[in-house]
Amino acid sequence: DLKQRASDFATITKNDSNISLSVEPISSKSKSSKTNKDEEYCLKYNQFKFYVRSPISLHSKLSGQDFVGVVSRIDPLSSASSSPSSSNMIMGEMLVRLYDGTYCRIKYDYLKQGKIICSE
């Protein structure tokens, strides 16, 4: 069963046209006092919007498990262009603190490929 899930995980199409993913900066009234590093972002995933301190539910296609937690950090979105094989790769991640106290990093590329599914 685990070998089959791992095989399915590896063969999920890389560009699922049904998945919408974007990261946008949050407008701030005192934008001049904030540095780029301190800027906060909003992750738009399909019909959902996630902010820092937003509750989130994650489903892993590899393990078939669900995880629940709170968004701790959202990185800006960027594209990898260092090699031809990574031309469609989306760089960046969000950090989620799970309710058991552990943290997990969710790579945007896995969200876009459908390997991890987010919901509220």
C-alpha positions as CSV (number, residue, x, y, z in Angstrom):
1,D,0.0,0.0,0.0
2,L,2.8,2.4,0.9
3,K,4.7,1.6,-2.3
4,Q,1.6,2.3,-4.4
5,R,1.0,5.6,-2.6
6,A,4.7,6.6,-3.2
7,S,4.4,5.6,-6.9
8,D,1.2,7.7,-7.2
9,F,2.9,10.6,-5.4
10,A,5.8,10.6,-7.9
11,T,3.5,10.5,-10.9
12,I,1.2,13.3,-10.1
13,T,1.3,15.8,-13.0
14,K,3.5,18.7,-12.4
15,N,1.2,21.4,-13.9
16,D,-2.3,20.6,-12.6
17,S,-4.4,23.4,-14.3
18,N,-7.1,23.0,-11.6
19,I,-4.8,24.4,-8.9
20,S,-4.5,28.2,-8.5
21,L,-1.6,29.4,-6.4
22,S,-0.3,32.9,-5.8
23,V,1.4,34.9,-3.0
24,E,0.8,38.6,-2.6
25,P,2.1,41.2,-0.2
26,I,-0.4,42.5,2.3
27,S,-0.8,46.3,2.1
28,S,0.4,48.1,5.2
29,K,-0.4,51.7,6.2
30,S,3.1,52.1,7.5
31,K,4.8,50.4,4.6
32,S,7.8,52.8,4.7
33,S,8.7,51.6,8.2
34,K,8.7,48.0,7.2
35,T,11.6,46.4,5.5
36,N,11.1,43.9,2.7
37,K,12.1,41.0,5.1
38,D,9.4,42.0,7.5
39,E,6.7,42.3,4.9
40,E,3.7,39.9,5.4
41,Y,2.2,37.9,2.6
42,C,-1.2,36.3,1.8
43,L,-1.2,32.8,0.1
44,K,-4.1,32.4,-2.3
45,Y,-4.7,28.7,-2.9
46,N,-7.7,27.9,-5.1
47,Q,-10.6,29.6,-3.4
48,F,-8.8,29.9,0.0
49,K,-6.7,32.8,1.4
50,F,-4.2,32.1,4.1
51,Y,-2.5,34.7,6.3
52,V,0.0,34.3,9.2
53,R,-2.0,33.0,12.2
54,S,-4.7,31.5,9.9
55,P,-5.9,28.0,10.8
56,I,-5.1,25.5,8.1
57,S,-5.8,21.9,7.3
58,L,-3.3,19.9,5.2
59,H,-3.7,16.6,3.4
60,S,-0.7,14.6,2.2
61,K,-1.2,12.5,-0.8
62,L,1.9,10.5,0.0
63,S,0.9,9.3,3.5
64,G,-2.9,9.9,3.2
65,Q,-2.8,11.7,6.5
66,D,-4.4,15.0,7.5
67,F,-2.6,17.6,9.6
68,V,-4.2,20.6,11.3
69,G,-2.3,23.7,12.5
70,V,-1.8,27.5,12.2
71,V,0.2,29.3,9.5
72,S,3.4,30.7,11.1
73,R,5.2,32.2,8.0
74,I,4.5,32.8,4.3
75,D,7.5,33.3,2.0
76,P,7.3,35.3,-1.2
77,L,6.8,33.4,-4.4
78,S,9.7,33.0,-6.9
79,S,10.5,30.8,-9.9
80,A,13.6,28.7,-10.3
81,S,15.5,29.4,-13.5
82,S,18.9,28.1,-12.7
83,S,18.6,24.9,-14.8
84,P,16.3,23.9,-17.7
85,S,14.8,21.0,-15.7
86,S,13.6,23.4,-13.0
87,S,12.0,26.0,-15.3
88,N,8.5,25.1,-14.1
89,M,9.5,24.8,-10.5
90,I,7.9,27.3,-8.0
91,M,10.2,28.3,-5.1
92,G,9.2,29.3,-1.7
93,E,7.4,27.7,1.3
94,M,5.1,28.4,4.2
95,L,5.7,27.3,7.7
96,V,2.9,25.7,9.6
97,R,2.8,25.0,13.4
98,L,0.8,21.9,13.9
99,Y,-1.5,21.5,16.9
100,D,0.9,18.9,18.5
101,G,3.5,21.7,18.7
102,T,5.7,20.6,15.8
103,Y,6.4,22.6,12.6
104,C,6.2,21.6,9.0
105,R,7.4,23.3,5.9
106,I,5.0,23.3,2.9
107,K,6.8,23.9,-0.4
108,Y,4.7,25.8,-2.9
109,D,5.8,23.4,-5.6
110,Y,4.1,20.5,-3.8
111,L,0.9,22.6,-3.5
112,K,1.0,23.5,-7.2
113,Q,1.6,19.8,-8.1
114,G,-1.3,18.6,-5.9
115,K,0.9,16.5,-3.7
116,I,-0.3,18.5,-0.6
117,I,-3.8,19.8,-0.4
118,C,-4.8,22.8,1.8
119,S,-8.2,23.8,3.2
120,E,-9.5,26.0,6.0
